[in-house]
Amino acid sequence: MIEPIPAITLPACDSPDQEAKWLQEALQEWLDREFLPELVNQKIAQRAASVYFRQRIEGENDLGSLLIAILTEMQSFDFSKSFYSEFAVANAVSDLLLNSLGIDTCCGQS
């Protein structure tokens, strides 16, 4: 029988502003590296980090819930000048956060 993937809970957040800043920088670096560095990548990273910050100060620690919040709020972002979509951004945030926890994003193992 196939076992469901267990939920991933982030450690409690003592400094949401530092976490959001790290996420913004890491996400922009990822966006710039995957395709071309563009000004819109900075705006995408700022928006995703802003959502992340707000969720963390509200006490959200569940990775899945954080990603759904980012995905939902990024749907209103204008991606017409970008190679990306809200799904690519949410997936990138997931990979960055999992990597920061030492979890292999390829196989889901630590």
Sequence and secondary structure as in RCSB ss.txt:
>XXXX:A:sequence
MIEPIPAITLPACDSPDQEAKWLQEALQEWLDREFLPELVNQKIAQRAASVYFRQRIEGENDLGSLLIAILTEMQ
SFDFSKSFYSEFAVANAVSDLLLNSLGIDTCCGQS
>XXXX:A:secstr
        B    S HHHHHHHHHHHHHHHHHHHS   HHHHHHHHHHHHHHHHHHHTT  BHHHHHHHHHHHHT
TS  TTSS  HHHHHHHHHHHHHHHTT  TTTS  
